[in-house]
Amino acid sequence: MSEVSLERVAHMTARIGRILLTYGADTQHTQRILAQLARALGHPVQVMGTAEALLVTVGCEAHFQTTVGHALSGTTVDMGTLMALQQVVDGICLGTLKAQAIDAQLDAVEHAPPQHSPMVMTLGMAITAASLARLFGAQWSVVVAAFVAGVLSVVLRRLMGRYSLNSVATVFMTACLSGLGSILVLRACPGVSPALCLTAAGMILVPGVPLINGVRDLVSGHPGSGLARIATGALTVLVISFALFIAGAAAGDRLPVGSGPGSLPLGQDVLFAATAALGYAVFFNVPWRVLWVCVLCGMAAHGVRTLAQQYGLDLACASLLGAFAAGLVAVIAAARFRVPPVAFAFPGIVALIPGSYGFRAGIGALQLMSLGADSPAVLIAQTTSLAITTAIVSAAIAVGVLLALAVRPERHLSEHLLKG
């Protein structure tokens, strides 16, 4: 396909790169895919990714074309789109997809309907919220309230999506209203603390994938996009913390800074990790035929972490092992289904993200701001410890995934496809 012009290749690679970054790929994976694609089309390519857009240069010093991709207005997670896009890239690299049909195929990928109906996605996130509450050791009345919070969260986000609200406002209103709704449900159970319910309601809003991708970008030598993703994720966590703080204060309850999640026996832990991963996978638009892989990743991730903690490892090291286990499952499944391993790994490892630590640190920061010089030393120590734990555990999860992908990098899979 070397007859494809430089301008055409530049336009095509910039578009595919934008789709990858928009729907959950990290910068290194995006650069690798675009390099393989341009090479298959007969031209060298250089890609520079930023938080706002991609800069793509195709060709050599004598003859080249530089294109600035469309602005990245926002990012989401859509594994169905990533998997469909990978099939298009495979078709281009193998020569089975002609240049004239590429734009039509990319249009089909971008405008394809979701794999799951709105009702199924709502039910999936509600099950995830309830499962997370149970993983935190909550009693069943709190689990029911978390289920209601999950339903409210999806419905509210869908309703506010019809208006031109920015993502921060949407997250704040969703966290505040869904948290308040779950507290009101628990009014039927006097004496039951809403802390774990609020934690679960906030967890399903935590941008785990951007946080993990941000750390992966930093580790992979892309500080600009990495820091931007981490800053966005940290801001979102702080917004969730503020919203839960407001919801608790409005209802006369608070999320204690020092009240961490509990634990379950290994069997129950693996079971509820599986249902949490299933809900995330549905919300991330993973196709039906491969949902079981995401469930297996979730079971491996949380099960290994819990087992490691039972044997005395700290949270960070145990999380690294859990992410590594999920990554190995994802790499094996990727070789079978010819898709990027991240398409399977993300739904399984998002439940490992220390979101409860993050927004409890945010709530502690809000209390420090309110108390000022009168802040007790215990509150300062707890808030600092929670913030450090959030950063280190998030980095450990990203490193665990990177180590698993290094066992059989994605480029080996692509080279195998090109040869076969």
VEXKE-956181 format. One record per residue (C-alpha): residue number from 1; x, y, z; residue in three letters. Coordinates in Angstrom, 1 decimal, decimal comma. Example, Ala and Ser with C-alpha at 12.3 -4.5 7.8 and 13.67 -1.06 7.14 Angstrom:
SITE;1;12,3;-4,5;7,8;Ala
SITE;2;13,7;-1,1;7,1;Ser
! end
This chain:
SITE;1;0,0;0,0;0,0;Met
SITE;2;3,0;2,3;-0,6;Ser
SITE;3;1,0;4,2;-3,2;Glu
SITE;4;-0,9;6,0;-0,4;Val
SITE;5;0,2;9,6;-0,3;Ser
SITE;6;1,9;11,3;2,6;Leu
SITE;7;-1,0;13,6;3,2;Glu
SITE;8;-3,4;10,6;3,3;Arg
SITE;9;-1,3;8,6;5,7;Val
SITE;10;-0,8;11,7;8,0;Ala
SITE;11;-4,6;12,3;8,1;His
SITE;12;-5,3;8,6;8,7;Met
SITE;13;-2,7;8,1;11,5;Thr
SITE;14;-3,8;11,4;13,2;Ala
SITE;15;-7,4;10,2;13,2;Arg
SITE;16;-6,7;6,7;14,5;Ile
SITE;17;-4,4;8,2;17,2;Gly
SITE;18;-7,2;10,6;18,3;Arg
SITE;19;-9,6;7,6;18,6;Ile
SITE;20;-7,1;5,6;20,6;Leu
SITE;21;-6,4;8,4;23,1;Leu
SITE;22;-10,0;9,4;23,4;Thr
SITE;23;-11,3;5,9;24,3;Tyr
SITE;24;-8,7;4,8;26,8;Gly
SITE;25;-5,3;4,0;25,2;Ala
SITE;26;-2,1;5,3;26,7;Asp
SITE;27;0,5;7,4;24,7;Thr
SITE;28;3,0;4,6;24,3;Gln
SITE;29;0,5;2,2;22,9;His
SITE;30;-0,9;4,8;20,6;Thr
SITE;31;2,6;5,7;19,2;Gln
SITE;32;3,3;2,0;18,7;Arg
SITE;33;0,1;1,3;16,8;Ile
SITE;34;0,6;4,4;14,6;Leu
SITE;35;4,2;3,4;13,8;Ala
SITE;36;3,1;0,0;12,7;Gln
SITE;37;0,3;1,4;10,6;Leu
SITE;38;2,5;4,0;8,8;Ala
SITE;39;5,2;1,3;8,2;Arg
SITE;40;2,6;-1,0;6,6;Ala
SITE;41;1,5;1,9;4,4;Leu
SITE;42;5,1;2,4;3,3;Gly
SITE;43;6,2;5,6;5,2;His
SITE;44;8,1;6,3;8,4;Pro
SITE;45;6,2;8,3;11,1;Val
SITE;46;7,0;10,4;14,1;Gln
SITE;47;4,3;11,0;16,7;Val
SITE;48;4,3;13,5;19,5;Met
SITE;49;1,4;13,3;22,0;Gly
SITE;50;0,2;16,1;24,2;Thr
SITE;51;-2,7;16,5;26,5;Ala
SITE;52;-4,5;18,6;23,8;Glu
SITE;53;-3,8;16,9;20,5;Ala
SITE;54;-1,4;14,7;18,4;Leu
SITE;55;1,3;16,0;16,2;Leu
SITE;56;2,0;13,5;13,4;Val
SITE;57;4,9;13,8;10,9;Thr
SITE;58;5,0;11,3;8,0;Val
SITE;59;7,9;10,9;5,6;Gly
SITE;60;11,6;11,8;5,7;Cys
SITE;61;13,7;14,9;5,6;Glu
SITE;62;13,3;15,4;1,9;Ala
SITE;63;9,6;14,8;1,7;His
SITE;64;7,3;14,9;4,7;Phe
SITE;65;3,8;15,9;5,8;Gln
SITE;66;3,0;17,2;9,3;Thr
SITE;67;-0,6;17,1;10,6;Thr
SITE;68;-2,0;18,3;13,9;Val
SITE;69;-4,9;16,1;14,9;Gly
SITE;70;-8,2;17,3;16,1;His
SITE;71;-8,3;18,5;19,7;Ala
SITE;72;-8,8;15,9;22,5;Leu
SITE;73;-11,9;17,6;24,0;Ser
SITE;74;-12,3;14,8;26,6;Gly
SITE;75;-11,5;11,2;27,3;Thr
SITE;76;-13,6;8,2;28,2;Thr
SITE;77;-13,3;4,4;28,3;Val
SITE;78;-14,8;2,4;25,5;Asp
SITE;79;-13,1;-1,0;25,0;Met
SITE;80;-15,6;-2,0;22,3;Gly
SITE;81;-14,4;0,9;20,2;Thr
SITE;82;-10,7;0,0;20,9;Leu
SITE;83;-11,3;-3,6;19,9;Met
SITE;84;-13,1;-2,7;16,7;Ala
SITE;85;-10,4;-0,2;15,9;Leu
SITE;86;-7,7;-2,9;16,4;Gln
SITE;87;-9,5;-5,0;13,8;Gln
SITE;88;-9,3;-2,1;11,3;Val
SITE;89;-5,6;-1,6;12,0;Val
SITE;90;-5,0;-5,3;11,5;Asp
SITE;91;-6,8;-5,2;8,2;Gly
SITE;92;-4,6;-2,3;7,0;Ile
SITE;93;-1,4;-3,9;8,2;Cys
SITE;94;-2,3;-7,3;6,6;Leu
SITE;95;-3,3;-5,6;3,4;Gly
SITE;96;-6,9;-7,0;3,5;Thr
SITE;97;-8,4;-3,5;3,9;Leu
SITE;98;-8,0;-1,2;0,9;Lys
SITE;99;-7,1;2,5;1,3;Ala
SITE;100;-10,4;3,6;-0,2;Gln
SITE;101;-12,4;1,8;2,4;Ala
SITE;102;-10,5;2,9;5,5;Ile
SITE;103;-12,4;6,1;6,2;Asp
SITE;104;-15,7;4,3;5,9;Ala
SITE;105;-14,5;1,7;8,4;Gln
SITE;106;-13,3;4,3;10,8;Leu
SITE;107;-16,6;6,1;10,5;Asp
SITE;108;-18,3;2,8;11,4;Ala
SITE;109;-16,1;2,4;14,4;Val
SITE;110;-16,7;5,9;15,8;Glu
SITE;111;-20,4;5,9;15,2;His
SITE;112;-21,2;2,3;16,2;Ala
SITE;113;-23,9;1,9;18,8;Pro
SITE;114;-22,9;0,7;22,3;Pro
SITE;115;-22,6;-3,0;22,8;Gln
SITE;116;-25,0;-2,8;25,8;His
SITE;117;-28,3;-1,1;26,3;Ser
SITE;118;-28,6;1,9;28,7;Pro
SITE;119;-30,6;-0,4;31,1;Met
SITE;120;-27,8;-3,0;31,1;Val
SITE;121;-25,1;-0,4;31,6;Met
SITE;122;-27,1;1,1;34,5;Thr
SITE;123;-27,6;-2,3;36,1;Leu
SITE;124;-23,9;-3,0;35,6;Gly
SITE;125;-22,7;0,1;37,5;Met
SITE;126;-25,2;-0,5;40,2;Ala
SITE;127;-23,9;-4,0;40,7;Ile
SITE;128;-20,3;-2,6;40,7;Thr
SITE;129;-21,2;-0,1;43,4;Ala
SITE;130;-22,9;-2,8;45,5;Ala
SITE;131;-20,0;-5,2;45,0;Ser
SITE;132;-17,4;-2,5;46,0;Leu
SITE;133;-19,4;-1,7;49,2;Ala
SITE;134;-19,3;-5,4;50,1;Arg
SITE;135;-15,6;-5,7;49,3;Leu
SITE;136;-15,1;-2,9;51,8;Phe
SITE;137;-16,8;-5,1;54,4;Gly
SITE;138;-20,2;-3,3;54,4;Ala
SITE;139;-23,3;-4,9;55,8;Gln
SITE;140;-26,1;-5,8;53,4;Trp
SITE;141;-28,3;-2,7;54,1;Ser
SITE;142;-25,3;-0,6;53,0;Val
SITE;143;-24,8;-2,8;50,0;Val
SITE;144;-28,5;-2,1;49,0;Val
SITE;145;-28,0;1,6;49,4;Ala
SITE;146;-24,8;1,5;47,3;Ala
SITE;147;-26,8;-0,3;44,6;Phe
SITE;148;-29,3;2,6;44,6;Val
SITE;149;-26,4;5,1;44,5;Ala
SITE;150;-25,0;3,3;41,4;Gly
SITE;151;-28,4;3,5;39,6;Val
SITE;152;-28,7;7,2;40,5;Leu
SITE;153;-25,1;7,8;39,4;Ser
SITE;154;-25,6;6,5;35,8;Val
SITE;155;-29,0;8,1;35,5;Val
SITE;156;-27,8;11,5;36,6;Leu
SITE;157;-24,7;11,4;34,3;Arg
SITE;158;-26,9;10,5;31,4;Arg
SITE;159;-29,4;13,3;32,2;Leu
SITE;160;-26,6;15,9;32,6;Met
SITE;161;-24,9;14,7;29,5;Gly
SITE;162;-27,8;16,2;27,5;Arg
SITE;163;-26,6;19,7;28,6;Tyr
SITE;164;-23,3;21,4;28,0;Ser
SITE;165;-21,9;20,9;31,5;Leu
SITE;166;-18,2;20,4;31,9;Asn
SITE;167;-16,9;17,1;33,3;Ser
SITE;168;-16,1;18,6;36,7;Val
SITE;169;-19,6;20,0;37,2;Ala
SITE;170;-21,1;16,7;36,1;Thr
SITE;171;-19,0;14,6;38,5;Val
SITE;172;-19,7;17,0;41,4;Phe
SITE;173;-23,4;17,0;40,9;Met
SITE;174;-23,5;13,2;40,3;Thr
SITE;175;-21,5;12,4;43,4;Ala
SITE;176;-23,4;14,8;45,6;Cys
SITE;177;-26,9;13,7;44,5;Leu
SITE;178;-26,2;10,0;44,4;Ser
SITE;179;-24,5;10,1;47,8;Gly
SITE;180;-27,4;12,0;49,3;Leu
SITE;181;-29,8;9,5;47,8;Gly
SITE;182;-27,9;6,6;49,3;Ser
SITE;183;-27,9;8,3;52,7;Ile
SITE;184;-31,7;8,8;52,5;Leu
SITE;185;-32,1;5,1;51,7;Val
SITE;186;-30,2;4,2;54,9;Leu
SITE;187;-32,5;6,3;57,0;Arg
SITE;188;-34,7;3,2;57,0;Ala
SITE;189;-31,9;1,5;59,0;Cys
SITE;190;-31,3;3,6;62,1;Pro
SITE;191;-27,8;3,4;63,5;Gly
SITE;192;-26,1;2,3;60,3;Val
SITE;193;-23,2;4,4;59,2;Ser
SITE;194;-23,3;5,6;55,5;Pro
SITE;195;-19,5;5,8;55,3;Ala
SITE;196;-18,9;2,7;53,2;Leu
SITE;197;-21,9;3,5;51,0;Cys
SITE;198;-20,5;7,0;50,3;Leu
SITE;199;-17,1;5,4;49,6;Thr
SITE;200;-18,7;3,0;47,1;Ala
SITE;201;-20,7;5,8;45,5;Ala
SITE;202;-17,5;7,8;45,0;Gly
SITE;203;-15,4;4,9;43,8;Met
SITE;204;-17,5;4,3;40,7;Ile
SITE;205;-16,8;7,9;39,7;Leu
SITE;206;-13,0;7,7;40,3;Val
SITE;207;-11,2;8,0;36,9;Pro
SITE;208;-9,1;4,9;37,4;Gly
SITE;209;-8,1;4,4;33,8;Val
SITE;210;-6,8;8,0;33,3;Pro
SITE;211;-4,8;7,7;36,6;Leu
SITE;212;-3,3;4,4;35,5;Ile
SITE;213;-2,6;5,7;32,0;Asn
SITE;214;-1,0;8,8;33,5;Gly
SITE;215;1,4;6,8;35,6;Val
SITE;216;2,1;4,6;32,5;Arg
SITE;217;2,9;7,7;30,4;Asp
SITE;218;5,3;9,0;33,1;Leu
SITE;219;7,1;5,6;33,3;Val
SITE;220;7,2;5,3;29,5;Ser
SITE;221;8,8;8,8;29,0;Gly
SITE;222;5,8;10,9;28,2;His
SITE;223;5,7;13,4;31,1;Pro
SITE;224;3,5;16,0;29,4;Gly
SITE;225;0,5;13,7;28,8;Ser
SITE;226;1,2;11,7;31,9;Gly
SITE;227;1,1;14,7;34,2;Leu
SITE;228;-2,0;16,1;32,5;Ala
SITE;229;-3,8;12,8;33,0;Arg
SITE;230;-2,8;12,6;36,6;Ile
SITE;231;-3,7;16,2;37,3;Ala
SITE;232;-7,2;15,6;35,8;Thr
SITE;233;-7,6;12,4;37,8;Gly
SITE;234;-6,5;14,1;41,0;Ala
SITE;235;-8,8;17,0;40,5;Leu
SITE;236;-11,7;14,6;39,9;Thr
SITE;237;-10,9;12,8;43,1;Val
SITE;238;-10,9;16,1;45,0;Leu
SITE;239;-14,2;17,1;43,4;Val
SITE;240;-15,8;13,8;44,5;Ile
SITE;241;-14,4;14,3;48,0;Ser
SITE;242;-16,0;17,7;48,2;Phe
SITE;243;-19,3;16,4;46,8;Ala
SITE;244;-19,4;13,6;49,4;Leu
SITE;245;-18,5;16,1;52,1;Phe
SITE;246;-21,4;18,3;51,1;Ile
SITE;247;-23,8;15,3;50,8;Ala
SITE;248;-22,9;14,0;54,2;Gly
SITE;249;-23,1;17,5;55,8;Ala
SITE;250;-26,5;18,1;54,3;Ala
SITE;251;-27,8;14,8;55,7;Ala
SITE;252;-26,1;15,2;59,0;Gly
SITE;253;-23,5;12,5;58,4;Asp
SITE;254;-19,8;12,6;57,5;Arg
SITE;255;-17,3;10,3;55,9;Leu
SITE;256;-14,6;9,8;58,6;Pro
SITE;257;-11,1;10,4;57,4;Val
SITE;258;-9,7;7,6;59,5;Gly
SITE;259;-12,3;5,0;58,7;Ser
SITE;260;-10,9;2,8;56,1;Gly
SITE;261;-12,4;-0,2;54,2;Pro
SITE;262;-12,6;-3,6;55,9;Gly
SITE;263;-11,9;-6,9;54,3;Ser
SITE;264;-13,6;-10,2;53,4;Leu
SITE;265;-12,6;-13,9;53,4;Pro
SITE;266;-10,7;-14,8;50,2;Leu
SITE;267;-13,6;-16,7;48,6;Gly
SITE;268;-16,1;-13,8;49,1;Gln
SITE;269;-13,4;-11,3;48,0;Asp
SITE;270;-12,9;-13,1;44,7;Val
SITE;271;-16,6;-13,4;44,1;Leu
SITE;272;-17,4;-9,8;44,6;Phe
SITE;273;-14,3;-8,7;42,7;Ala
SITE;274;-15,7;-10,7;39,8;Ala
SITE;275;-19,1;-8,9;39,9;Thr
SITE;276;-17,4;-5,5;40,3;Ala
SITE;277;-15,2;-6,3;37,2;Ala
SITE;278;-18,3;-7,4;35,3;Leu
SITE;279;-20,1;-4,2;36,0;Gly
SITE;280;-17,0;-2,1;35,0;Tyr
SITE;281;-16,6;-4,2;31,8;Ala
SITE;282;-20,3;-3,5;30,8;Val
SITE;283;-19,9;0,2;31,5;Phe
SITE;284;-16,6;0,2;29,5;Phe
SITE;285;-18,5;-1,3;26,6;Asn
SITE;286;-16,6;-4,6;26,4;Val
SITE;287;-18,4;-6,9;23,9;Pro
SITE;288;-20,5;-9,8;25,4;Trp
SITE;289;-18,3;-12,6;24,0;Arg
SITE;290;-15,2;-11,5;25,9;Val
SITE;291;-16,8;-10,2;29,2;Leu
SITE;292;-15,6;-13,4;30,9;Trp
SITE;293;-12,0;-12,4;30,3;Val
SITE;294;-12,5;-9,1;32,2;Cys
SITE;295;-14,2;-11,0;35,1;Val
SITE;296;-11,2;-13,4;35,2;Leu
SITE;297;-8,9;-10,4;35,3;Cys
SITE;298;-10,8;-8,9;38,2;Gly
SITE;299;-10,8;-12,2;40,1;Met
SITE;300;-7,0;-12,6;39,6;Ala
SITE;301;-6,3;-9,0;40,5;Ala
SITE;302;-8,2;-8,7;43,7;His
SITE;303;-7,7;-12,4;44,7;Gly
SITE;304;-3,9;-12,1;44,4;Val
SITE;305;-3,8;-8,8;46,3;Arg
SITE;306;-6,0;-10,1;49,2;Thr
SITE;307;-3,9;-13,3;49,4;Leu
SITE;308;-0,7;-11,3;49,4;Ala
SITE;309;-1,9;-9,1;52,2;Gln
SITE;310;-2,9;-12,1;54,2;Gln
SITE;311;0,7;-13,3;54,0;Tyr
SITE;312;1,9;-9,9;55,3;Gly
SITE;313;2,7;-7,8;52,2;Leu
SITE;314;1,8;-4,1;52,4;Asp
SITE;315;-1,0;-2,7;50,2;Leu
SITE;316;1,4;-1,2;47,5;Ala
SITE;317;3,3;-4,5;46,9;Cys
SITE;318;0,1;-6,6;47,1;Ala
SITE;319;-1,5;-4,2;44,5;Ser
SITE;320;1,5;-4,5;42,2;Leu
SITE;321;1,2;-8,3;42,3;Leu
SITE;322;-2,6;-8,2;41,7;Gly
SITE;323;-2,2;-5,9;38,7;Ala
SITE;324;0,6;-8,1;37,4;Phe
SITE;325;-1,7;-11,2;37,7;Ala
SITE;326;-4,5;-9,4;35,9;Ala
SITE;327;-2,0;-8,2;33,2;Gly
SITE;328;-0,8;-11,8;32,6;Leu
SITE;329;-4,4;-13,0;32,1;Val
SITE;330;-5,0;-10,0;29,7;Ala
SITE;331;-1,9;-10,8;27,7;Val
SITE;332;-2,8;-14,4;27,2;Ile
SITE;333;-6,4;-13,5;26,2;Ala
SITE;334;-5,1;-10,8;23,8;Ala
SITE;335;-3,1;-13,3;21,9;Ala
SITE;336;-6,3;-15,4;21,5;Arg
SITE;337;-8,7;-12,6;20,5;Phe
SITE;338;-6,2;-10,3;18,6;Arg
SITE;339;-6,8;-7,2;20,6;Val
SITE;340;-4,6;-5,0;22,9;Pro
SITE;341;-4,2;-6,5;26,4;Pro
SITE;342;-5,4;-3,2;28,0;Val
SITE;343;-8,8;-3,9;26,6;Ala
SITE;344;-9,1;-6,8;29,1;Phe
SITE;345;-6,9;-5,5;31,9;Ala
SITE;346;-8,5;-2,2;32,7;Phe
SITE;347;-12,0;-3,5;33,9;Pro
SITE;348;-10,2;-6,0;36,1;Gly
SITE;349;-7,7;-3,6;37,8;Ile
SITE;350;-9,9;-0,5;38,2;Val
SITE;351;-11,3;-2,0;41,4;Ala
SITE;352;-7,7;-2,0;42,8;Leu
SITE;353;-7,5;1,8;42,5;Ile
SITE;354;-7,3;3,3;46,0;Pro
SITE;355;-10,2;5,7;45,4;Gly
SITE;356;-11,4;5,5;49,0;Ser
SITE;357;-7,9;6,6;50,2;Tyr
SITE;358;-7,9;9,4;47,6;Gly
SITE;359;-11,2;11,1;48,5;Phe
SITE;360;-10,8;10,5;52,2;Arg
SITE;361;-7,5;12,4;51,8;Ala
SITE;362;-9,5;15,1;49,9;Gly
SITE;363;-12,0;15,3;52,7;Ile
SITE;364;-9,2;15,5;55,2;Gly
SITE;365;-7,7;18,4;53,2;Ala
SITE;366;-11,1;20,2;53,3;Leu
SITE;367;-11,2;19,8;57,1;Gln
SITE;368;-7,7;21,1;57,4;Leu
SITE;369;-8,7;24,1;55,3;Met
SITE;370;-11,6;24,7;57,6;Ser
SITE;371;-9,7;24,3;60,9;Leu
SITE;372;-6,6;26,1;59,8;Gly
SITE;373;-4,0;26,4;62,6;Ala
SITE;374;-6,3;24,6;65,0;Asp
SITE;375;-6,0;21,3;63,0;Ser
SITE;376;-5,1;18,4;65,2;Pro
SITE;377;-1,9;16,5;64,5;Ala
SITE;378;-3,8;13,3;64,0;Val
SITE;379;-5,9;14,8;61,2;Leu
SITE;380;-2,7;16,1;59,5;Ile
SITE;381;-1,0;12,8;59,8;Ala
SITE;382;-4,0;10,8;58,5;Gln
SITE;383;-4,5;13,1;55,5;Thr
SITE;384;-0,8;13,0;54,6;Thr
SITE;385;-0,7;9,3;54,9;Ser
SITE;386;-3,8;8,8;52,8;Leu
SITE;387;-2,5;11,1;50,0;Ala
SITE;388;0,9;9,3;49,9;Ile
SITE;389;-0,9;5,9;49,9;Thr
SITE;390;-3,1;6,9;47,0;Thr
SITE;391;0,0;8,0;44,9;Ala
SITE;392;2,1;5,0;45,7;Ile
SITE;393;-0,6;2,4;45,2;Val
SITE;394;-1,7;3,9;41,9;Ser
SITE;395;2,0;3,9;40,7;Ala
SITE;396;2,3;0,2;41,9;Ala
SITE;397;-0,8;-0,8;39,9;Ile
SITE;398;0,6;0,9;36,8;Ala
SITE;399;4,0;-0,7;37,2;Val
SITE;400;2,4;-4,1;37,7;Gly
SITE;401;0,5;-3,8;34,4;Val
SITE;402;3,7;-2,7;32,7;Leu
SITE;403;5,6;-5,7;34,0;Leu
SITE;404;2,9;-8,0;32,7;Ala
SITE;405;2,9;-6,4;29,3;Leu
SITE;406;6,7;-6,7;29,1;Ala
SITE;407;6,3;-10,5;29,3;Val
SITE;408;4,9;-10,4;25,8;Arg
SITE;409;4,7;-6,9;24,5;Pro
SITE;410;1,9;-5,9;22,2;Glu
SITE;411;4,3;-5,3;19,3;Arg
SITE;412;5,2;-9,1;19,3;His
SITE;413;1,5;-9,8;18,7;Leu
SITE;414;1,3;-7,4;15,9;Ser
SITE;415;4,5;-8,7;14,3;Glu
SITE;416;3,1;-12,2;14,5;His
SITE;417;-0,1;-11,1;12,7;Leu
SITE;418;1,8;-9,4;10,0;Leu
SITE;419;3,8;-12,6;9,4;Lys
SITE;420;0,8;-14,8;9,5;Gly
! end
